[in-house]
Amino acid sequence: MKYPVLYSFRRWPFAIRARMALSIARITIELREILLKDRPTSLFEISPKGTVPVLRTADKTFEESMDIIYWALDHSNKLEVFFDNKETQKKLIKQNDNEFKKWLDRYKYHSRNKQYSIEECKNNAGQIIDKYEKKLTKSKYLINNRIQISDISIFPFIRQFAFVDMEYFNMSYPKTSVWLHGIIASKLFKSVMSKYEVWTPSSKPHIINFAIDNWIKKI
């Protein structure tokens, strides 16, 4: 295996954050873009649960996006730079992946979750965004004035929340809105959001490095 193989789906928030870490780490990979409704057998062969992202290296398979993030940044000796105030970041990410995502899904896909009112779903998710709003009154990003693991890990989910009703989001959470739109406009985010053809077993290997020079200076 010359390069690690990444199974990904462009719009999936867990995959977005893994690709952002790979971009920061400047790690060259073989990208296998898939469709969630038509997942290839080869994905299940290395990860029986069949979710993305999955990264296969020469000696290990990483089946969770956070494991990919930690591996990529550690592999490139960048982990300490992007993991300041480690315990606080871990707590924020855990709350996002468990509590916030639960209410986000109920809000975004409300037609499937009518046991809760849409206002209840929005408000419960919003209570967590309120915490980000307070943090972002003190610094440009959630931890300090430099983007961190918690920013790239949480941002894709806030993006989904905002897109349900952008006008409401921008008015209700002005500091978080600035943070969100700043990352959306960044070279880092744009580096991982290009469209690629769906991979099939007969496809030629798609070798890619997401990194764009000097994005850190301009984000």
C-alpha positions as CSV (number, residue, x, y, z in Angstrom):
1,M,0.0,0.0,0.0
2,K,1.7,3.2,-1.2
3,Y,-0.9,5.6,0.3
4,P,-3.6,5.4,3.0
5,V,-7.0,4.7,1.5
6,L,-9.9,7.0,2.6
7,Y,-13.5,6.1,2.1
8,S,-15.5,9.3,2.2
9,F,-18.8,11.0,1.3
10,R,-18.5,14.7,0.4
11,R,-21.3,16.2,2.4
12,W,-21.2,13.9,5.4
13,P,-20.1,16.0,8.5
14,F,-18.0,13.3,10.0
15,A,-16.2,12.8,6.7
16,I,-15.7,16.6,6.2
17,R,-13.9,17.0,9.5
18,A,-11.6,14.0,8.8
19,R,-10.7,15.4,5.4
20,M,-10.0,18.8,7.0
21,A,-7.5,17.2,9.4
22,L,-5.9,15.4,6.5
23,S,-5.6,18.7,4.7
24,I,-3.9,20.3,7.8
25,A,-1.6,17.3,8.0
26,R,-0.7,17.4,4.3
27,I,-1.1,13.7,4.0
28,T,-1.5,12.2,0.5
29,I,-4.2,9.6,0.3
30,E,-6.1,7.5,-2.2
31,L,-9.6,8.9,-2.1
32,R,-12.6,6.6,-2.6
33,E,-15.7,8.8,-2.8
34,I,-18.8,6.7,-2.2
35,L,-22.6,7.0,-2.1
36,L,-24.2,6.2,1.3
37,K,-27.1,4.5,-0.5
38,D,-24.8,2.3,-2.5
39,R,-21.8,1.4,-0.3
40,P,-19.2,-0.9,-1.9
41,T,-18.4,-4.3,-0.6
42,S,-14.8,-3.4,-0.1
43,L,-15.8,-0.9,2.6
44,F,-17.6,-3.5,4.6
45,E,-14.6,-5.8,4.3
46,I,-12.4,-3.4,6.3
47,S,-15.2,-1.9,8.4
48,P,-18.3,-4.1,9.0
49,K,-20.4,-1.2,10.2
50,G,-20.1,0.4,6.7
51,T,-20.1,4.0,7.8
52,V,-17.7,6.7,6.6
53,P,-15.1,8.0,6.9
54,V,-12.8,5.0,7.1
55,L,-9.1,5.3,6.7
56,R,-6.9,2.3,6.0
57,T,-3.2,2.6,6.5
58,A,-0.5,0.0,5.9
59,D,-0.9,-1.4,9.4
60,K,-4.3,-0.2,10.8
61,T,-7.9,0.7,9.9
62,F,-9.5,3.8,11.5
63,E,-13.3,3.6,11.6
64,E,-14.1,6.8,13.5
65,S,-13.6,10.3,12.3
66,M,-11.9,11.5,15.5
67,D,-9.4,8.6,15.4
68,I,-8.5,9.7,11.8
69,I,-8.1,13.3,13.0
70,Y,-5.9,12.4,15.9
71,W,-3.8,10.0,13.8
72,A,-3.4,12.5,10.9
73,L,-2.2,15.4,13.2
74,D,0.0,13.1,15.3
75,H,1.5,11.6,12.2
76,S,2.4,15.0,10.9
77,N,3.6,16.3,14.3
78,K,0.8,18.9,14.4
79,L,-1.3,17.4,17.2
80,E,-0.1,19.6,20.0
81,V,-0.5,22.8,17.9
82,F,-4.2,22.0,17.2
83,F,-5.1,20.4,20.6
84,D,-4.6,23.2,23.1
85,N,-6.6,22.9,26.2
86,K,-7.2,19.2,25.4
87,E,-9.8,18.3,28.0
88,T,-12.0,21.2,27.1
89,Q,-11.8,20.3,23.5
90,K,-12.7,16.7,24.2
91,K,-15.7,17.7,26.2
92,L,-17.0,20.0,23.5
93,I,-16.6,17.4,20.8
94,K,-18.3,14.7,22.9
95,Q,-21.3,17.0,23.6
96,N,-21.5,17.8,19.8
97,D,-21.3,14.2,18.7
98,N,-23.9,13.0,21.2
99,E,-26.3,15.6,22.5
100,F,-26.1,18.3,19.7
101,K,-26.2,15.8,16.8
102,K,-29.3,14.2,18.3
103,W,-31.3,17.4,18.4
104,L,-29.8,18.5,15.0
105,D,-31.1,15.4,13.3
106,R,-34.5,15.9,14.9
107,Y,-34.5,19.5,13.7
108,K,-33.2,18.9,10.2
109,Y,-35.3,15.9,9.6
110,H,-38.3,17.0,11.5
111,S,-40.8,15.2,9.3
112,R,-39.3,11.9,10.6
113,N,-39.3,13.0,14.2
114,K,-42.7,14.4,14.9
115,Q,-42.8,13.3,18.5
116,Y,-41.0,16.6,19.2
117,S,-42.0,20.0,17.9
118,I,-39.6,21.7,15.6
119,E,-39.3,24.5,18.1
120,E,-38.3,22.1,20.8
121,C,-35.7,20.5,18.6
122,K,-34.3,23.9,17.5
123,N,-34.2,25.3,21.0
124,N,-32.5,22.2,22.5
125,A,-29.8,22.4,19.9
126,G,-29.7,26.1,20.4
127,Q,-28.9,25.7,24.1
128,I,-25.6,24.2,23.0
129,I,-24.9,26.8,20.4
130,D,-25.4,29.4,23.1
131,K,-22.3,28.0,24.8
132,Y,-20.3,28.5,21.6
133,E,-21.7,32.0,21.3
134,K,-20.3,32.9,24.8
135,K,-16.9,31.4,23.9
136,L,-16.8,33.3,20.6
137,T,-17.2,36.6,22.4
138,K,-13.8,36.0,23.9
139,S,-11.8,34.6,21.0
140,K,-12.0,34.1,17.2
141,Y,-12.3,30.3,17.6
142,L,-13.8,28.1,20.3
143,I,-10.6,27.7,22.3
144,N,-8.4,30.6,21.3
145,N,-7.5,32.7,18.3
146,R,-6.2,29.9,16.2
147,I,-8.4,27.1,14.7
148,Q,-8.3,23.9,16.7
149,I,-9.5,20.3,16.5
150,S,-12.7,21.3,18.2
151,D,-13.5,23.9,15.6
152,I,-13.0,21.5,12.6
153,S,-14.9,18.7,14.5
154,I,-17.9,20.8,15.4
155,F,-18.2,23.2,12.5
156,P,-19.7,20.7,10.0
157,F,-22.7,20.1,12.3
158,I,-23.3,23.8,13.0
159,R,-23.2,24.2,9.2
160,Q,-26.1,21.7,8.9
161,F,-28.0,23.5,11.6
162,A,-27.6,26.9,10.0
163,F,-28.7,25.7,6.6
164,V,-32.1,24.7,7.9
165,D,-32.9,28.4,8.4
166,M,-29.9,30.7,7.7
167,E,-31.7,33.9,8.5
168,Y,-32.8,32.6,12.0
169,F,-29.3,31.3,12.7
170,N,-27.5,34.5,11.7
171,M,-29.8,36.7,13.8
172,S,-29.9,34.4,16.8
173,Y,-26.2,33.5,17.0
174,P,-24.2,36.4,15.6
175,K,-20.8,35.4,17.0
176,T,-21.2,31.8,15.9
177,S,-22.4,33.0,12.5
178,V,-19.2,34.9,12.0
179,W,-17.2,31.9,13.1
180,L,-19.2,29.6,10.8
181,H,-19.0,31.8,7.7
182,G,-15.3,32.4,8.3
183,I,-14.6,28.7,8.1
184,I,-16.9,28.2,5.1
185,A,-14.9,30.9,3.3
186,S,-11.6,29.5,4.3
187,K,-9.1,27.8,2.0
188,L,-9.0,24.9,4.5
189,F,-12.7,24.1,4.0
190,K,-12.6,24.7,0.3
191,S,-9.6,22.4,0.0
192,V,-11.8,19.4,1.0
193,M,-15.1,20.2,-0.7
194,S,-14.2,19.6,-4.4
195,K,-16.5,17.1,-6.2
196,Y,-15.1,13.8,-7.2
197,E,-16.5,10.9,-9.2
198,V,-17.9,8.0,-7.2
199,W,-15.4,5.3,-6.8
200,T,-16.0,1.8,-8.1
201,P,-13.7,-1.3,-7.9
202,S,-12.8,-0.7,-11.6
203,S,-11.9,3.0,-11.0
204,K,-8.3,4.1,-11.4
205,P,-6.8,5.1,-8.0
206,H,-7.5,8.8,-7.2
207,I,-4.4,10.1,-5.4
208,I,-4.9,13.4,-3.7
209,N,-3.4,15.8,-1.2
210,F,-6.0,18.3,0.1
211,A,-3.5,20.7,1.4
212,I,-3.3,24.2,0.0
213,D,-0.2,26.3,0.8
214,N,-0.5,29.0,3.4
215,W,-4.2,28.4,4.3
216,I,-3.3,28.7,8.0
217,K,-2.1,32.2,7.6
218,K,-5.3,33.3,5.8
219,I,-8.1,31.5,7.6
